[in-house]
Amino acid sequence: MTEESVKSTIITILTRLMPSYESNYWSQQPELFGAVPEFDSMTIVNLIGELEDNFDIELDDDDITAENFATVDSVAALIINQ
């Protein structure tokens, strides 16, 4: 799985979770945590579930940090390093 395919899947998930933002928004504005008002605790919980299902991984509590969920790139790095 390439970094680009991981990012593409993450963007698809984010677009589904926050439909007011189109996929091209996430490609141009990759910041998440603190930058998008809709990126709240419920969205993060839903995103974690989607990531675990889509990538067949299990994230530990230690993985759930503001740093790991700051940008699309940081989420992609977290997934790739699992």
N, C-alpha and C positions, 0 to 999 in steps of 0.2 A: 504494500500500500504506500503510495507516494504522499509526500506532504501536500501536494496540490489536491489530490483526491480526498484526503482527510479534511482539508479546509473547505472543499466544495460540499462535503457532507455536513460539516458543521454549519455552513451558511444555509444550507437547505433546512436544517433543524431550526436554526434561529428564525428563519423566515416563517416557518410553520408556527413556532411558539409566539412570535411577535409579528403578526401579519400586517401591521401598520408600516413595517419597514420591508421594502422589497430587497431581493437578493443583491441587487447592485449596490445598495446602501452598505451592506456588510463588506463588499469587496473594496469600496472606497473609504469606509470609515470602520476600521477593524476594532476600535476600542469598545469595550463592553462595560466592565465594572466601573461604576461612577460616572460613565458618559451617557448612558441610555437609561432614562427614568423607568422604563418598563422592565429593565433587567433587575428585578427585585428577587426576594428570597424564593417566592413560588416559582418564578421563571428559572432560577438556578436549580431548584430541585427537579423541575421537569426536564431541564437540559441535561442534568446528570443522568437521569433515567434514560433519556433518548441516547445519550452517548454510550452508556453501558450496553443498551440493546443493539444499537447500530454497529458498534465496534467489538462486541462480545468481550467486554472487559468489566472489571469491577474496581471502582475507585474507592480507595481508603479514605477515611475521615481526614487523614493528614494531607491528602491530595486536594481537598476542598479549601483552597486559599484564594484570597483576593488576587494574589500574584498569578496563580494558574488560570484564573478566569478574567484577567484584565483585558485581553485582546483575543481575537480569533487566532492569531499566531501562537499565543501562550496556551490556549486550549488545544490547538493542534499538536504542539510540542508535548503536552501532557499525554495525549492519546498515543502518540508515536513512541513515547518512552515507557509505555505500559508493557 
